[in-house]
Amino acid sequence: MMKIKRFIYYLCYKAGVRPTIPAAVINSVPVSENNEPLVDIKKEAGARLFFGGRLEQETQVFLRESAAKRLVKAANSLPEGVFLMVYDAFRSLEIQYKAWNKKYEYFKSLYPDEPEESIVKRTKAFVADPRSGYGGHQTGGAVDVSLCDKNGRELDMGTAYSEDIEATRTNNAPNPESRKNRELLLDAMRKQGFVNYPNEWWHFCYDDRMWAAYLNKSKCFYGMLKE
Protein backbone atom coordinates (compact mmCIF):
# COMPACT_ATOMS: atom_id res chain seq x y z
CA MET A 1 0.00 0.00 0.00
CA MET A 2 2.81 2.41 0.91
CA LYS A 3 4.54 1.70 -2.43
CA ILE A 4 1.33 2.60 -4.27
CA LYS A 5 0.98 5.81 -2.26
CA ARG A 6 4.59 6.79 -2.99
CA PHE A 7 4.00 6.18 -6.70
CA ILE A 8 0.90 8.41 -6.70
CA TYR A 9 2.80 11.20 -4.93
CA TYR A 10 5.65 10.76 -7.39
CA LEU A 11 3.29 11.24 -10.36
CA CYS A 12 1.95 14.42 -8.74
CA TYR A 13 5.47 15.65 -8.06
CA LYS A 14 6.54 15.04 -11.65
CA ALA A 15 3.43 16.86 -12.87
CA GLY A 16 4.41 19.91 -10.83
CA VAL A 17 1.57 19.58 -8.31
CA ARG A 18 4.14 19.26 -5.47
CA PRO A 19 1.98 17.71 -2.72
CA THR A 20 3.34 17.23 0.78
CA ILE A 21 3.97 13.53 1.37
CA PRO A 22 2.87 12.40 4.87
CA ALA A 23 5.62 11.40 7.30
CA ALA A 24 4.26 7.85 7.52
CA VAL A 25 4.77 7.38 3.77
CA ILE A 26 8.27 8.88 3.87
CA ASN A 27 9.26 6.76 6.86
CA SER A 28 8.15 3.59 5.06
CA VAL A 29 11.09 3.87 2.63
CA PRO A 30 13.68 1.15 3.38
CA VAL A 31 17.21 2.34 4.23
CA SER A 32 20.25 0.54 2.90
CA GLU A 33 23.00 2.44 4.71
CA ASN A 34 26.11 2.92 2.58
CA ASN A 35 28.27 4.36 5.40
CA GLU A 36 29.37 7.28 3.29
CA PRO A 37 31.37 9.65 5.53
CA LEU A 38 30.47 13.13 6.64
CA VAL A 39 32.69 15.91 5.31
CA ASP A 40 33.18 19.46 6.56
CA ILE A 41 31.67 21.80 3.95
CA LYS A 42 33.36 24.78 5.58
CA LYS A 43 36.61 23.37 4.23
CA GLU A 44 35.41 22.82 0.67
CA ALA A 45 37.94 24.73 -1.45
CA GLY A 46 36.44 27.18 -3.94
CA ALA A 47 32.90 26.69 -2.68
CA ARG A 48 30.69 29.76 -3.05
CA LEU A 49 29.06 29.25 0.33
CA PHE A 50 28.09 31.53 3.20
CA PHE A 51 26.84 30.29 6.57
CA GLY A 52 24.02 31.85 8.58
CA GLY A 53 22.06 31.28 11.76
CA ARG A 54 23.64 28.88 14.23
CA LEU A 55 26.13 27.70 11.60
CA GLU A 56 27.82 31.09 11.34
CA GLN A 57 29.73 30.49 14.58
CA GLU A 58 30.34 26.76 14.05
CA THR A 59 33.90 25.79 13.15
CA GLN A 60 32.67 22.71 11.25
CA VAL A 61 29.51 22.04 9.25
CA PHE A 62 28.90 18.52 7.98
CA LEU A 63 27.11 16.80 5.11
CA ARG A 64 27.51 13.38 3.55
CA GLU A 65 30.31 13.36 1.00
CA SER A 66 28.15 13.03 -2.13
CA ALA A 67 25.61 15.57 -0.88
CA ALA A 68 28.44 17.99 -0.07
CA LYS A 69 29.95 17.69 -3.55
CA ARG A 70 26.56 18.27 -5.14
CA LEU A 71 25.93 21.28 -2.92
CA VAL A 72 29.24 22.85 -3.98
CA LYS A 73 28.37 22.25 -7.64
CA ALA A 74 24.97 23.87 -7.13
CA ALA A 75 26.58 26.92 -5.48
CA ASN A 76 29.19 27.25 -8.21
CA SER A 77 26.54 27.03 -10.95
CA LEU A 78 24.76 30.18 -9.75
CA PRO A 79 25.02 33.42 -11.73
CA GLU A 80 27.87 35.83 -11.06
CA GLY A 81 27.39 37.62 -7.76
CA VAL A 82 24.92 35.06 -6.34
CA PHE A 83 25.97 32.65 -3.59
CA LEU A 84 24.41 29.94 -1.42
CA MET A 85 23.68 30.73 2.21
CA VAL A 86 23.63 27.56 4.35
CA TYR A 87 21.43 27.68 7.44
CA ASP A 88 21.48 24.03 8.50
CA ALA A 89 23.07 20.75 7.48
CA PHE A 90 23.82 17.65 9.56
CA ARG A 91 22.01 17.97 12.87
CA SER A 92 22.56 15.56 15.73
CA LEU A 93 19.57 13.98 17.47
CA GLU A 94 20.31 16.14 20.51
CA ILE A 95 20.07 19.33 18.45
CA GLN A 96 16.95 17.92 16.79
CA TYR A 97 15.27 17.58 20.18
CA LYS A 98 16.13 21.19 20.94
CA ALA A 99 14.68 22.31 17.61
CA TRP A 100 11.54 20.24 18.21
CA ASN A 101 11.02 21.58 21.74
CA LYS A 102 11.55 25.18 20.62
CA LYS A 103 9.01 24.94 17.81
CA TYR A 104 6.57 22.98 19.98
CA GLU A 105 6.67 25.63 22.73
CA TYR A 106 6.22 28.34 20.09
CA PHE A 107 2.99 26.78 18.82
CA LYS A 108 1.86 25.98 22.35
CA SER A 109 2.11 29.65 23.31
CA LEU A 110 0.56 30.81 20.02
CA TYR A 111 -2.43 28.44 20.26
CA PRO A 112 -2.91 27.82 24.01
CA ASP A 113 -6.44 26.45 23.61
CA GLU A 114 -5.65 23.89 20.91
CA PRO A 115 -5.47 20.19 21.87
CA GLU A 116 -2.10 18.46 22.13
CA GLU A 117 -2.67 16.56 18.89
CA SER A 118 -3.07 19.80 16.97
CA ILE A 119 0.09 21.37 18.47
CA VAL A 120 2.11 18.27 17.60
CA LYS A 121 0.74 18.30 14.04
CA ARG A 122 1.73 21.95 13.61
CA THR A 123 5.20 21.23 14.96
CA LYS A 124 5.67 18.24 12.67
CA ALA A 125 5.03 20.46 9.66
CA PHE A 126 8.30 22.27 10.43
CA VAL A 127 10.46 19.87 12.46
CA ALA A 128 10.80 16.09 12.23
CA ASP A 129 9.58 14.53 15.46
CA PRO A 130 12.67 13.00 17.16
CA ARG A 131 10.46 11.00 19.51
CA SER A 132 9.37 8.76 16.65
CA GLY A 133 12.66 8.34 14.82
CA TYR A 134 14.76 10.80 12.89
CA GLY A 135 14.58 13.29 10.05
CA GLY A 136 16.72 14.10 7.04
CA HIS A 137 19.12 16.33 8.94
CA GLN A 138 20.16 13.39 11.13
CA THR A 139 21.25 11.47 8.02
CA GLY A 140 23.63 14.14 6.74
CA GLY A 141 21.70 14.29 3.47
CA ALA A 142 19.49 17.31 4.17
CA VAL A 143 20.49 20.96 3.95
CA ASP A 144 18.67 24.27 4.44
CA VAL A 145 19.83 26.93 1.99
CA SER A 146 19.00 30.35 0.63
CA LEU A 147 20.55 32.81 -1.83
CA CYS A 148 22.72 35.79 -0.94
CA ASP A 149 25.01 38.36 -2.56
CA LYS A 150 28.81 38.57 -2.35
CA ASN A 151 28.54 40.29 1.03
CA GLY A 152 26.33 37.60 2.53
CA ARG A 153 23.14 39.67 2.33
CA GLU A 154 20.20 37.37 1.65
CA LEU A 155 18.24 37.95 -1.53
CA ASP A 156 14.48 38.40 -1.42
CA MET A 157 13.08 34.91 -0.87
CA GLY A 158 9.61 36.10 0.19
CA THR A 159 9.93 35.02 3.83
CA ALA A 160 12.64 34.65 6.41
CA TYR A 161 14.26 31.26 6.85
CA SER A 162 12.13 28.99 9.06
CA GLU A 163 9.28 31.51 9.22
CA ASP A 164 5.87 30.09 10.12
CA ILE A 165 3.51 31.43 7.43
CA GLU A 166 1.79 30.01 4.37
CA ALA A 167 4.21 31.84 2.07
CA THR A 168 7.05 29.53 3.10
CA ARG A 169 5.63 26.91 0.76
CA THR A 170 7.96 26.85 -2.23
CA ASN A 171 5.17 27.57 -4.73
CA ASN A 172 3.67 30.40 -2.63
CA ALA A 173 6.21 33.16 -3.27
CA PRO A 174 4.52 36.47 -2.34
CA ASN A 175 6.06 38.67 -5.05
CA PRO A 176 7.77 38.38 -8.47
CA GLU A 177 11.30 38.91 -7.11
CA SER A 178 11.03 36.17 -4.51
CA ARG A 179 9.42 33.87 -7.09
CA LYS A 180 12.37 34.41 -9.42
CA ASN A 181 14.89 33.76 -6.64
CA ARG A 182 13.11 30.62 -5.43
CA GLU A 183 13.07 29.28 -8.98
CA LEU A 184 16.78 30.02 -9.34
CA LEU A 185 17.55 28.17 -6.09
CA LEU A 186 15.24 25.28 -6.98
CA ASP A 187 16.76 24.90 -10.45
CA ALA A 188 20.35 24.92 -9.19
CA MET A 189 19.67 22.34 -6.48
CA ARG A 190 17.50 20.06 -8.64
CA LYS A 191 20.14 19.89 -11.34
CA GLN A 192 22.47 18.39 -8.73
CA GLY A 193 19.93 15.75 -7.70
CA PHE A 194 18.41 17.39 -4.64
CA VAL A 195 14.68 17.26 -3.84
CA ASN A 196 12.89 20.20 -2.26
CA TYR A 197 10.38 19.82 0.58
CA PRO A 198 7.25 21.64 -0.73
CA ASN A 199 6.38 23.21 2.65
CA GLU A 200 9.79 24.91 2.99
CA TRP A 201 11.49 26.72 0.11
CA TRP A 202 14.84 26.34 1.91
CA HIS A 203 14.87 22.58 2.65
CA PHE A 204 16.59 20.23 0.20
CA CYS A 205 17.60 16.61 0.56
CA TYR A 206 19.63 13.96 -1.18
CA ASP A 207 19.56 10.18 -0.72
CA ASP A 208 17.50 10.22 2.48
CA ARG A 209 13.98 8.82 2.88
CA MET A 210 12.25 12.05 1.83
CA TRP A 211 14.36 12.18 -1.33
CA ALA A 212 13.48 8.57 -2.13
CA ALA A 213 9.77 9.07 -1.42
CA TYR A 214 9.41 12.07 -3.73
CA LEU A 215 11.35 10.34 -6.52
CA ASN A 216 9.60 6.98 -6.00
CA LYS A 217 12.86 5.17 -5.26
CA SER A 218 12.66 1.67 -3.81
CA LYS A 219 15.13 2.59 -1.05
CA CYS A 220 17.58 5.23 0.11
CA PHE A 221 21.19 4.96 1.28
CA TYR A 222 21.43 7.53 4.10
CA GLY A 223 20.16 6.52 7.51
CA MET A 224 20.66 8.19 10.88
CA LEU A 225 24.25 8.98 11.84
CA LYS A 226 25.87 9.76 15.13
CA GLU A 227 27.99 12.89 15.33
N, C-alpha and C positions, 0 to 999 in steps of 0.2 A: 504493500500500500504506500509506504514512504517513497519507494522508487518511482511510483506513478505520480505522486504529488510533486516530487522533485522535477520530473520530466515536464509536467504542466507548467510549473513556475519557470522552468528553463525556456519553454516556448514563449511565454509572456515576456521574459527578459530579452530574448532575441528579437521580439517584435517591438521592443522599445516601451512596453507597458511599465516595466520596472516595479513589480509588486514587492512587498516586503515578505520574505519567506519566514514563517514562524520558527522559533528557536527549536521546537521539537523536530521539525523536518531537517534543519541544519545539523542538529546533534545526532541524527540517525546515520550520517555519513561515516562509513568505516575509516579508521586511521591506520595507515601502514607506515609507521614512523621510519624515516630514512636516516635519522641521527645527523643530519646536516648541521654543522656548527653555527653558532652565533658569531657575527663579526661586528666590530665597532665602526659604525658608519661615520663617526666623527673623525676617523683616521683615513677615510677614503680619499685618496689623492685626486685632486682635480674635480671633486664633486661640487656642484653648484647648489649647496645646501646651507640653509640657515636653521637655527634651532630656537624654538620659542617655548613659552610656558615653563613647566618644571624641567624641561630638558636643557634650557639655556644654561643652567648652572651645573649640569651633570658633566663629569669628565669623560664618561663613556655612554654611548647610546647604541643598543644592539638590535640587529635583525638577523634572520637566517641568511646565510651566505648568498643564495640565489636571489632572494628577495632584495637584499642589499644591492647587488649588482644591477638588478632591474630598476631599482629606485634611482641609482646614480645615472643610468641611461635615460630615464624619464626626465630627470632634472636637466641633464645636458642637452636634451632635445628641445628644450623650451626656447622661445625667441630671445634674441639679444636683449639683455636688461631685465629678464624675468627669471626668478629663482624659485626653488622649492623651500618652503618653511615647514620644518618637521615639528609637530607638537607632541607626538607620542609614538612609541615603537614597541619593543619588547617590554612587557610589564609583568613583574612577578605577581604571584597569587596574593602576596601580602599587600602590594600596592593596589591590586584589583579590589580587595576587600575595602580598602580605604576609599577608593573611588565609588564603590557601591554604596557604602555607608553615607558618604557625603551627598550623593545624589538622592538617596532614599530620604535623608533628613530634610533635604531641600523640598521635595514633594510633600513630605509629611507636614511641614510648616506652611506650605502654600495651599494645601487642601486638607486642613485639620479634621474635617467632618467626613472625609471619604473613608470607606472600609479598607482594611489592610490589603485585601486582594487588589484593589484599584491602585493603591500606592505602589505596590510591588510591580504591577503591570506597567505603570508609568516609568518606573525606574529601569525596568528591563528594556524599554525602548531605547535607552541611552547607554546602559552599562550591562555587560554580561553578568548574570547572577553567579557569583563564585560559590554560593552554597550548593549549587546543583551541577558543578563541574568547572569548566573554564571557557574562556572566550578566545578570540583570535590573537589578542595581544599576548596571551600566555604561551602561544606557540612560536612567537618570533616571526610570524608571517603577516601580521597586520601593522599598518602604519597610518597615522593621522597627519595629513599634509594640507598645506594651503600654498598660495602664490604670494611672492613678495618682490620688491625691487632690489637693486644692488645695495641699498642701505638697510635692508631688512624690514622695510615698511610694507605691511600686508596690503595687497591689492583689494579692491572692492569685491568681496565674495557674497555680499548680500546679508550675511549675519556674522556674528563673532563665532570663533571656534567653540564648539560644545554648547552653544546657546540653545535654550529650550523653547523654540517657537516653530510653527508650521513651516516657515521659510527655510529651515535647515534641510528639508528634503531636497535632494539634488535637483529635481525637476521644478522646484518651486522658487527659483531665483526671483527676487522682488523687483529687479530693474534690469535694463538691457546690459549695463556694464558688468554686473555680477553674473548675468547669464553667460556672457561672452567668456568671462574668466573661469567660470565653472566648466564650461565646455572645453576650454583650453587645458585645464587640469585633468579632466576626465579623459580627453583624447590622449594626452601624454602618458598617463598611467595605464590606460587600456592597451595601448600599443606595446607595452612591456609586460602584458599578461595579467595585470592586476584587475580585480573586480571591485566595484564601488558598492557600498551599502546604501540603498536608496533613501534611507531616513537621515543620512548624514553625508553632506557633500564632501567632507574631509576624510572619511574612513575608507581605506582601500586594503585589500587583502590578497595574498598569494599563497596557494597550496595549503590553506587551512580548510576547515569544514565548510565555512561560509563560501569560500571560493569554489569549492567542489559542488556545493548545492546549487549555486547560481549558474554554473556551467554544466550541470548534469553529469558530473564525473562520478565514476563508480566508487572512488575512494580519494582520500587526500594523503599527503605524506608528512605533514607537520602536526604533531600532537603537542601536549603540554610539556614545557621544559622547566627545569629548575634553574635559577639564576647561577 
